Amino acid sequence: MQGLILHEYVASAYGVIIPEQRKSESHIRRVAQMLDCVLAGDPRPLTAARPPENRVCHHFMLFLVAMLCAKGVPARARCGFASYFNPGYFEDHWICEYWNTGEERWVRLEVQSDEVWRRMLKIDFDPLDVPPDRFVTAGDAWVQCRAGQADASKFGIFKGNLRGHWFIAGNLVRISGRSTRWKCCRGTSGARAMPRLAEPLQDDQLTFFDQLAARTCAPDASFEQLRRLYQDDNRVLVPATVFNAVLNRAEAT
């Protein structure tokens, strides 16, 4: 994975300047298209590490989950907040979990933490087994903030300083889609429950997100409930067209 993908925000740490025409790569939704992009730049087998300038500018989690599932390894995406990017804050992030049969538990992977990332962020934990206090799922973040155990203004993303309950709620909607049909995408909105920018949440919204958080905190026990919710509740069902806030345009899912 680390030899195939480059995170656009830290390309300069690898000595790479991403050409303007390639910046749209991070918005590719389908893994088949990601593979086409990788092989177009370098037709060698995927086991061959590409030089940084030939890597695809995308997000590690989606590619890794697809690869593990293709190999018969149970894997899933987890949406939440990482404490290791910006000390004192919990930054919007996605990681991959895989089922470790021998240990009978889900293990969290911070697969983008190669030597460059580890040195840059001073990573002091095993990226192949991320401790729960270093990555907080959206459900856990919501529960902690609602209980007064954490400060919602510390959860969000550094670009634009977008933080608060509304941001955490948005990630709850995204993870409900990931738990079922993999439809919710980073930087997009479309589901009716998705809060607007800095929107103050009303009582009925708070109640709804309390219930959603409780389910996403325990996805194994609540999987059928989450699937029915996604299929039957148009508040979280992602429509055929979503709005890409980064590119400021409507896109088909």
Secondary structure as UniProt FT lines:
FT   TURN            2..4
FT   STRAND          5..6
FT   HELIX           8..14
FT   HELIX           20..27
FT   HELIX           31..41
FT   TURN            46..47
FT   HELIX           52..54
FT   STRAND          56..57
FT   HELIX           60..70
FT   TURN            71..72
FT   STRAND          75..82
FT   TURN            87..88
FT   STRAND          90..100
FT   TURN            101..104
FT   STRAND          105..109
FT   TURN            111..112
FT   HELIX           115..121
FT   TURN            127..128
FT   TURN            132..134
FT   STRAND          135..137
FT   HELIX           138..146
FT   TURN            147..148
FT   HELIX           152..154
FT   STRAND          155..157
FT   TURN            158..161
FT   STRAND          162..163
FT   HELIX           165..178
FT   TURN            179..181
FT   TURN            186..187
FT   STRAND          188..189
FT   TURN            192..193
FT   TURN            197..198
FT   HELIX           203..217
FT   TURN            219..222
FT   HELIX           223..232
FT   TURN            234..236
FT   STRAND          241..244
FT   TURN            245..248
FT   STRAND          249..252
//
